[in-house]
Amino acid sequence: MCQHQPPCPSAESADRESARLAAHHPEQGWSLLCNGVLLFEDTGELLPDGRVIAPHRPLGADRVMTAA
């Protein structure tokens, strides 16, 4: 699928989000990556095989829990 050199990471790779943008629609909240992954503004993903990756935003500093 990818014609870049070096090739972009596959949709199955842990670093799939580092693939190049194929289409970018910030007004709609999504981007299509070169590897076929739909990346959503909330950090959720839809993989080419239909699997869904839940949003994985880091917690804000005000919401981080620490041990007492």
MDTraj code that builds the backbone (N, CA, C; nanometers):
import mdtraj as md
import numpy as np

residues = "MET CYS GLN HIS GLN PRO PRO CYS PRO SER ALA GLU SER ALA ASP ARG GLU SER ALA ARG LEU ALA ALA HIS HIS PRO GLU GLN GLY TRP SER LEU LEU CYS ASN GLY VAL LEU LEU PHE GLU ASP THR GLY GLU LEU LEU PRO ASP GLY ARG VAL ILE ALA PRO HIS ARG PRO LEU GLY ALA ASP ARG VAL MET THR ALA ALA".split()
xyz = np.array([
    [0.0833, -0.1197, 0.0000],
    [0.0000, 0.0000, 0.0000],
    [0.0875, 0.1258, 0.0000],
    [0.1863, 0.1315, 0.0870],
    [0.2709, 0.2497, 0.1012],
    [0.3819, 0.2503, -0.0034],
    [0.4015, 0.3654, -0.0681],
    [0.5072, 0.3804, -0.1675],
    [0.6245, 0.4635, -0.1151],
    [0.6204, 0.5038, 0.0129],
    [0.7263, 0.5875, 0.0693],
    [0.8529, 0.5062, 0.0957],
    [0.9666, 0.5760, 0.0933],
    [1.0944, 0.5140, 0.1265],
    [1.1579, 0.5924, 0.2399],
    [1.1855, 0.5348, 0.3526],
    [1.1485, 0.3995, 0.3906],
    [0.9969, 0.3884, 0.4062],
    [0.9431, 0.2678, 0.3939],
    [0.7972, 0.2504, 0.4021],
    [0.7415, 0.2911, 0.5389],
    [0.6191, 0.3374, 0.5383],
    [0.5508, 0.3718, 0.6631],
    [0.5219, 0.2445, 0.7423],
    [0.5079, 0.2552, 0.8742],
    [0.4733, 0.1380, 0.9553],
    [0.3369, 0.0830, 0.9130],
    [0.3210, -0.0468, 0.9216],
    [0.1936, -0.1084, 0.8855],
    [0.0869, -0.0759, 0.9897],
    [-0.0375, -0.1045, 0.9549],
    [-0.1490, -0.0805, 1.0470],
    [-0.1396, -0.1694, 1.1707],
    [-0.0655, -0.2795, 1.1627],
    [-0.0504, -0.3705, 1.2757],
    [0.0646, -0.3313, 1.3676],
    [0.1494, -0.2408, 1.3240],
    [0.2661, -0.1999, 1.4028],
    [0.2263, -0.1137, 1.5221],
    [0.3030, -0.1223, 1.6285],
    [0.2780, -0.0396, 1.7470],
    [0.2941, 0.1087, 1.7154],
    [0.3779, 0.1416, 1.6183],
    [0.4006, 0.2819, 1.5814],
    [0.3207, 0.3235, 1.4570],
    [0.2047, 0.2613, 1.4354],
    [0.1215, 0.2869, 1.3167],
    [0.0839, 0.4341, 1.3007],
    [0.0743, 0.5083, 1.4118],
    [0.0341, 0.6490, 1.4050],
    [0.1410, 0.7380, 1.3424],
    [0.2621, 0.6861, 1.3235],
    [0.3683, 0.7666, 1.2633],
    [0.3700, 0.7580, 1.1106],
    [0.2756, 0.6869, 1.0517],
    [0.2648, 0.6824, 0.9052],
    [0.2280, 0.8210, 0.8526],
    [0.2611, 0.8465, 0.7289],
    [0.2321, 0.9774, 0.6689],
    [0.0828, 0.9944, 0.6430],
    [0.0401, 1.1212, 0.6418],
    [-0.0994, 1.1530, 0.6141],
    [-0.1304, 1.1319, 0.4662],
    [-0.2425, 1.0649, 0.4394],
    [-0.2928, 1.0513, 0.3029],
    [-0.4052, 1.1522, 0.2804],
    [-0.4824, 1.1797, 0.3853],
    [-0.5901, 1.2793, 0.3811],
    [-0.6062, 1.3337, 0.5221],
    [-0.6332, 1.4638, 0.5306],
    [-0.6444, 1.5284, 0.6613],
    [-0.7685, 1.6171, 0.6602],
    [-0.8607, 1.5927, 0.7518],
    [-0.9854, 1.6693, 0.7602],
    [-1.0093, 1.7140, 0.9042],
    [-0.9314, 1.8125, 0.9507],
    [-0.9462, 1.8566, 1.0905],
    [-1.0855, 1.9120, 1.1202],
    [-1.1516, 1.9679, 1.0197],
    [-1.2867, 2.0211, 1.0418],
    [-1.3859, 1.9091, 1.0721],
    [-1.3529, 1.7858, 1.0317],
    [-1.4386, 1.6704, 1.0599],
    [-1.3809, 1.5822, 1.1704],
    [-1.2581, 1.6123, 1.2137],
    [-1.1992, 1.5418, 1.3263],
    [-1.1306, 1.4105, 1.2931],
    [-1.0856, 1.3912, 1.1681],
    [-1.0189, 1.2667, 1.1337],
    [-0.9118, 1.2865, 1.0277],
    [-0.8220, 1.1882, 1.0223],
    [-0.7171, 1.1841, 0.9206],
    [-0.7018, 1.0403, 0.8745],
    [-0.6702, 1.0229, 0.7471],
    [-0.6402, 0.8914, 0.6913],
    [-0.4899, 0.8825, 0.6751],
    [-0.4304, 0.7804, 0.7341],
    [-0.2863, 0.7608, 0.7229],
    [-0.2547, 0.6717, 0.6035],
    [-0.1319, 0.6780, 0.5582],
    [-0.0851, 0.6026, 0.4433],
    [-0.1065, 0.4517, 0.4596],
    [-0.1054, 0.4029, 0.5804],
    [-0.1210, 0.2603, 0.6062],
    [-0.2673, 0.2169, 0.6176],
    [-0.3604, 0.3080, 0.5878],
    [-0.5027, 0.2751, 0.5896],
    [-0.5716, 0.2971, 0.7222],
    [-0.5023, 0.3462, 0.8220],
    [-0.5597, 0.3713, 0.9546],
    [-0.6335, 0.5050, 0.9527],
    [-0.7570, 0.5047, 1.0030],
    [-0.8297, 0.6297, 1.0261],
    [-0.7977, 0.6724, 1.1684],
    [-0.7400, 0.7893, 1.1815],
    [-0.7000, 0.8426, 1.3115],
    [-0.7953, 0.9563, 1.3459],
    [-0.8608, 0.9460, 1.4609],
    [-0.9591, 1.0458, 1.5015],
    [-0.8995, 1.1457, 1.5988],
    [-0.9598, 1.2639, 1.6013],
    [-0.9149, 1.3741, 1.6861],
    [-0.9044, 1.3346, 1.8330],
    [-0.9920, 1.2463, 1.8788],
    [-0.9902, 1.2052, 2.0200],
    [-0.8863, 1.0965, 2.0473],
    [-0.8010, 1.0660, 1.9500],
    [-0.6935, 0.9664, 1.9513],
    [-0.7429, 0.8233, 1.9334],
    [-0.8712, 0.8057, 1.9051],
    [-0.9210, 0.6738, 1.8684],
    [-0.8770, 0.6413, 1.7263],
    [-0.8816, 0.5127, 1.6916],
    [-0.8401, 0.4698, 1.5586],
    [-0.9342, 0.3631, 1.5056],
    [-0.9467, 0.3588, 1.3737],
    [-1.0175, 0.2521, 1.3046],
    [-0.9163, 0.1904, 1.2096],
    [-0.8861, 0.0627, 1.2320],
    [-0.7869, -0.0061, 1.1509],
    [-0.8509, -0.0573, 1.0219],
    [-0.7709, -0.0820, 0.9185],
    [-0.8263, -0.1263, 0.7895],
    [-0.9092, -0.2540, 0.7979],
    [-0.8808, -0.3405, 0.8943],
    [-0.9571, -0.4654, 0.9069],
    [-1.0855, -0.4485, 0.9887],
    [-1.1164, -0.3243, 1.0303],
    [-1.2393, -0.2955, 1.1034],
    [-1.2235, -0.2918, 1.2542],
    [-1.1060, -0.3287, 1.3060],
    [-1.0856, -0.3217, 1.4507],
    [-1.0844, -0.1761, 1.4963],
    [-1.1334, -0.1557, 1.6165],
    [-1.1390, -0.0221, 1.6763],
    [-1.0370, -0.0156, 1.7891],
    [-0.9587, 0.0928, 1.7897],
    [-0.8665, 0.1203, 1.8991],
    [-0.9274, 0.2368, 1.9767],
    [-0.9575, 0.2148, 2.1025],
    [-1.0214, 0.3175, 2.1852],
    [-0.9291, 0.4382, 2.2004],
    [-0.9873, 0.5558, 2.2213],
    [-0.9051, 0.6753, 2.2456],
    [-0.8059, 0.6500, 2.3586],
    [-0.6860, 0.7040, 2.3428],
    [-0.5808, 0.6812, 2.4422],
    [-0.5048, 0.8094, 2.4725],
    [-0.5816, 0.9153, 2.4951],
    [-0.5210, 1.0426, 2.5359],
    [-0.4582, 1.0282, 2.6737],
    [-0.3438, 1.0906, 2.6944],
    [-0.2877, 1.0904, 2.8301],
    [-0.3739, 1.1759, 2.9222],
    [-0.3765, 1.1398, 3.0487],
    [-0.4491, 1.2205, 3.1464],
    [-0.3816, 1.3557, 3.1626],
    [-0.4608, 1.4581, 3.1874],
    [-0.4050, 1.5901, 3.2146],
    [-0.3337, 1.5889, 3.3494],
    [-0.2440, 1.6822, 3.3710],
    [-0.1668, 1.6874, 3.4951],
    [-0.2574, 1.6980, 3.6175],
    [-0.3736, 1.7598, 3.6012],
    [-0.4646, 1.7764, 3.7139],
    [-0.5409, 1.6472, 3.7452],
    [-0.5302, 1.5438, 3.6591],
    [-0.6037, 1.4205, 3.6794],
    [-0.5133, 1.3018, 3.7083],
    [-0.3839, 1.3241, 3.7182],
    [-0.2912, 1.2149, 3.7449],
    [-0.3023, 1.1757, 3.8909],
    [-0.3150, 1.0457, 3.9139],
    [-0.3254, 0.9966, 4.0524],
    [-0.1867, 0.9554, 4.1007],
    [-0.1561, 0.9907, 4.2224],
    [-0.0279, 0.9527, 4.2828],
    [-0.0552, 0.8778, 4.4115],
    [0.0406, 0.8001, 4.4520],
    [0.0277, 0.7274, 4.5796],
    [0.0401, 0.8255, 4.6953],
    [-0.0382, 0.8013, 4.7975],
    [-0.0357, 0.8908, 4.9142],
    [0.0771, 0.8606, 5.0076],
])
top = md.Topology()
chain = top.add_chain()
for i, resn in enumerate(residues, 1):
    res = top.add_residue(resn, chain, resSeq=i)
    for name in ("N", "CA", "C"):
        top.add_atom(name, md.element.get_by_symbol(name[0]), res)
traj = md.Trajectory(xyz[None], top)
